[in-house]
Amino acid sequence: DDNGSSSSESDSEMYTGFGVYGSVALTNWAAIRGLYSSQTHEDYSSYKFDRLEVTAQFGRNLLREGFKAYGNVGYFNESHKNNESFNGIIFGGGLGYNWRHLSVDGWLNFHALEDYESGSGYYYTDDALVVSAGMGVAYRF
């Protein structure tokens, strides 16, 4: 899972880390996903945060075998190690493929900027773009 924000074309912050997620397909076109991730700054390893996300996914072929595509909307909560926390709306989409017992997904999400603007102006400014991306492999049962 990667996160980044940018306050200008030449200034960017990048975070990388691991995540664990689970999804429940309610129908072939609707699912719910929960995700926990832990991120570390690429240049300053002491700057870390944890994120929880819950998203509703709407798309094509979420339950059956084969190619799938979806959009999602949900809620995120980030707890930064410097005692800041951010929460709000997240939206995006993803692509993947379902086999009988295995699923592969890739997704891209955008975080509502107003949720970051109330926090530290040092890391996020009015021009920030906060994006998270992930790739996952899951067991289907």
Contacts in CASP RR format, 6 or more apart in sequence:
PFRMAT RR
TARGET T0000
AUTHOR 0000-0000-0000
METHOD contacts of the structure
MODEL  1
DDNGSSSSESDSEMYTGFGVYGSVALTNWAAIRGLYSSQTHEDYSSYKFD
RLEVTAQFGRNLLREGFKAYGNVGYFNESHKNNESFNGIIFGGGLGYNWR
HLSVDGWLNFHALEDYESGSGYYYTDDALVVSAGMGVAYRF
1 16 0 8 1.000
1 17 0 8 1.000
1 18 0 8 1.000
1 19 0 8 1.000
1 35 0 8 1.000
1 37 0 8 1.000
1 39 0 8 1.000
1 51 0 8 1.000
1 132 0 8 1.000
1 133 0 8 1.000
1 134 0 8 1.000
2 14 0 8 1.000
2 15 0 8 1.000
2 16 0 8 1.000
2 17 0 8 1.000
2 132 0 8 1.000
2 133 0 8 1.000
2 134 0 8 1.000
3 14 0 8 1.000
3 15 0 8 1.000
3 39 0 8 1.000
3 130 0 8 1.000
3 131 0 8 1.000
3 132 0 8 1.000
4 12 0 8 1.000
4 13 0 8 1.000
4 14 0 8 1.000
4 15 0 8 1.000
4 129 0 8 1.000
4 130 0 8 1.000
4 131 0 8 1.000
4 132 0 8 1.000
5 12 0 8 1.000
5 13 0 8 1.000
5 116 0 8 1.000
5 123 0 8 1.000
5 124 0 8 1.000
5 128 0 8 1.000
5 129 0 8 1.000
5 130 0 8 1.000
6 12 0 8 1.000
6 13 0 8 1.000
6 127 0 8 1.000
6 128 0 8 1.000
6 129 0 8 1.000
7 124 0 8 1.000
7 125 0 8 1.000
7 127 0 8 1.000
7 128 0 8 1.000
8 127 0 8 1.000
13 41 0 8 1.000
13 123 0 8 1.000
14 41 0 8 1.000
14 42 0 8 1.000
15 39 0 8 1.000
15 40 0 8 1.000
15 41 0 8 1.000
15 42 0 8 1.000
15 49 0 8 1.000
16 39 0 8 1.000
16 40 0 8 1.000
16 42 0 8 1.000
17 37 0 8 1.000
17 38 0 8 1.000
17 39 0 8 1.000
17 40 0 8 1.000
18 37 0 8 1.000
18 38 0 8 1.000
19 35 0 8 1.000
19 36 0 8 1.000
19 37 0 8 1.000
19 38 0 8 1.000
20 35 0 8 1.000
20 36 0 8 1.000
20 37 0 8 1.000
21 33 0 8 1.000
21 34 0 8 1.000
21 35 0 8 1.000
21 36 0 8 1.000
21 136 0 8 1.000
21 138 0 8 1.000
22 33 0 8 1.000
22 34 0 8 1.000
22 35 0 8 1.000
22 138 0 8 1.000
23 31 0 8 1.000
23 32 0 8 1.000
23 33 0 8 1.000
23 34 0 8 1.000
23 57 0 8 1.000
23 103 0 8 1.000
23 138 0 8 1.000
24 31 0 8 1.000
24 32 0 8 1.000
24 33 0 8 1.000
25 31 0 8 1.000
25 62 0 8 1.000
25 63 0 8 1.000
26 32 0 8 1.000
27 62 0 8 1.000
27 63 0 8 1.000
28 60 0 8 1.000
28 61 0 8 1.000
28 62 0 8 1.000
28 63 0 8 1.000
28 64 0 8 1.000
29 58 0 8 1.000
29 59 0 8 1.000
29 60 0 8 1.000
29 62 0 8 1.000
30 56 0 8 1.000
30 57 0 8 1.000
30 58 0 8 1.000
30 59 0 8 1.000
30 62 0 8 1.000
31 56 0 8 1.000
31 57 0 8 1.000
31 62 0 8 1.000
31 63 0 8 1.000
31 70 0 8 1.000
32 54 0 8 1.000
32 55 0 8 1.000
32 56 0 8 1.000
32 57 0 8 1.000
33 53 0 8 1.000
33 54 0 8 1.000
33 55 0 8 1.000
33 57 0 8 1.000
33 72 0 8 1.000
34 52 0 8 1.000
34 53 0 8 1.000
34 54 0 8 1.000
34 55 0 8 1.000
35 51 0 8 1.000
35 52 0 8 1.000
35 53 0 8 1.000
35 54 0 8 1.000
35 55 0 8 1.000
36 50 0 8 1.000
36 51 0 8 1.000
36 52 0 8 1.000
37 50 0 8 1.000
37 51 0 8 1.000
37 53 0 8 1.000
38 48 0 8 1.000
38 49 0 8 1.000
38 50 0 8 1.000
38 51 0 8 1.000
39 48 0 8 1.000
39 49 0 8 1.000
39 50 0 8 1.000
39 51 0 8 1.000
40 47 0 8 1.000
40 48 0 8 1.000
41 47 0 8 1.000
41 48 0 8 1.000
46 81 0 8 1.000
47 80 0 8 1.000
47 81 0 8 1.000
47 82 0 8 1.000
48 80 0 8 1.000
48 81 0 8 1.000
49 78 0 8 1.000
49 79 0 8 1.000
49 80 0 8 1.000
49 81 0 8 1.000
50 78 0 8 1.000
50 79 0 8 1.000
51 76 0 8 1.000
51 77 0 8 1.000
51 78 0 8 1.000
51 79 0 8 1.000
51 132 0 8 1.000
52 76 0 8 1.000
52 77 0 8 1.000
53 74 0 8 1.000
53 75 0 8 1.000
53 76 0 8 1.000
53 77 0 8 1.000
53 90 0 8 1.000
53 109 0 8 1.000
54 74 0 8 1.000
54 75 0 8 1.000
55 72 0 8 1.000
55 73 0 8 1.000
55 74 0 8 1.000
55 75 0 8 1.000
55 90 0 8 1.000
55 109 0 8 1.000
56 72 0 8 1.000
56 73 0 8 1.000
56 74 0 8 1.000
57 70 0 8 1.000
57 71 0 8 1.000
57 72 0 8 1.000
57 93 0 8 1.000
58 70 0 8 1.000
58 71 0 8 1.000
58 72 0 8 1.000
59 68 0 8 1.000
59 69 0 8 1.000
59 70 0 8 1.000
59 71 0 8 1.000
60 68 0 8 1.000
60 69 0 8 1.000
60 70 0 8 1.000
61 67 0 8 1.000
61 68 0 8 1.000
61 69 0 8 1.000
61 98 0 8 1.000
62 68 0 8 1.000
62 70 0 8 1.000
63 98 0 8 1.000
64 98 0 8 1.000
65 98 0 8 1.000
65 99 0 8 1.000
65 100 0 8 1.000
66 97 0 8 1.000
66 98 0 8 1.000
66 99 0 8 1.000
67 95 0 8 1.000
67 96 0 8 1.000
67 97 0 8 1.000
68 95 0 8 1.000
68 96 0 8 1.000
68 97 0 8 1.000
68 98 0 8 1.000
69 94 0 8 1.000
69 95 0 8 1.000
69 96 0 8 1.000
70 93 0 8 1.000
70 94 0 8 1.000
71 91 0 8 1.000
71 92 0 8 1.000
71 93 0 8 1.000
71 94 0 8 1.000
72 90 0 8 1.000
72 91 0 8 1.000
72 92 0 8 1.000
72 93 0 8 1.000
72 94 0 8 1.000
72 107 0 8 1.000
72 109 0 8 1.000
73 89 0 8 1.000
73 90 0 8 1.000
73 91 0 8 1.000
73 92 0 8 1.000
74 89 0 8 1.000
74 90 0 8 1.000
74 91 0 8 1.000
75 87 0 8 1.000
75 88 0 8 1.000
75 89 0 8 1.000
75 90 0 8 1.000
76 86 0 8 1.000
76 87 0 8 1.000
76 88 0 8 1.000
76 89 0 8 1.000
76 90 0 8 1.000
76 111 0 8 1.000
77 85 0 8 1.000
77 86 0 8 1.000
77 87 0 8 1.000
77 88 0 8 1.000
78 85 0 8 1.000
78 86 0 8 1.000
78 87 0 8 1.000
79 85 0 8 1.000
80 86 0 8 1.000
82 120 0 8 1.000
84 119 0 8 1.000
84 120 0 8 1.000
86 111 0 8 1.000
86 115 0 8 1.000
86 116 0 8 1.000
86 119 0 8 1.000
87 115 0 8 1.000
88 111 0 8 1.000
88 112 0 8 1.000
88 115 0 8 1.000
89 111 0 8 1.000
89 112 0 8 1.000
89 115 0 8 1.000
90 109 0 8 1.000
90 110 0 8 1.000
90 111 0 8 1.000
90 112 0 8 1.000
90 132 0 8 1.000
91 109 0 8 1.000
91 110 0 8 1.000
92 107 0 8 1.000
92 108 0 8 1.000
92 109 0 8 1.000
92 110 0 8 1.000
93 107 0 8 1.000
93 108 0 8 1.000
93 109 0 8 1.000
94 105 0 8 1.000
94 106 0 8 1.000
94 107 0 8 1.000
94 108 0 8 1.000
95 105 0 8 1.000
95 106 0 8 1.000
95 107 0 8 1.000
96 103 0 8 1.000
96 104 0 8 1.000
96 105 0 8 1.000
96 106 0 8 1.000
97 103 0 8 1.000
97 104 0 8 1.000
98 140 0 8 1.000
99 140 0 8 1.000
100 140 0 8 1.000
101 139 0 8 1.000
101 140 0 8 1.000
101 141 0 8 1.000
102 137 0 8 1.000
102 138 0 8 1.000
102 139 0 8 1.000
102 140 0 8 1.000
103 137 0 8 1.000
103 138 0 8 1.000
103 139 0 8 1.000
103 140 0 8 1.000
104 135 0 8 1.000
104 136 0 8 1.000
104 137 0 8 1.000
104 138 0 8 1.000
105 134 0 8 1.000
105 135 0 8 1.000
105 136 0 8 1.000
105 137 0 8 1.000
105 138 0 8 1.000
106 133 0 8 1.000
106 134 0 8 1.000
106 135 0 8 1.000
106 136 0 8 1.000
107 133 0 8 1.000
107 134 0 8 1.000
107 135 0 8 1.000
108 131 0 8 1.000
108 132 0 8 1.000
108 133 0 8 1.000
108 134 0 8 1.000
109 131 0 8 1.000
109 132 0 8 1.000
109 133 0 8 1.000
110 129 0 8 1.000
110 130 0 8 1.000
110 131 0 8 1.000
111 130 0 8 1.000
111 131 0 8 1.000
111 132 0 8 1.000
113 124 0 8 1.000
113 126 0 8 1.000
113 128 0 8 1.000
113 129 0 8 1.000
113 130 0 8 1.000
116 123 0 8 1.000
116 124 0 8 1.000
116 128 0 8 1.000
116 130 0 8 1.000
117 124 0 8 1.000
117 125 0 8 1.000
117 126 0 8 1.000
117 128 0 8 1.000
124 130 0 8 1.000
END
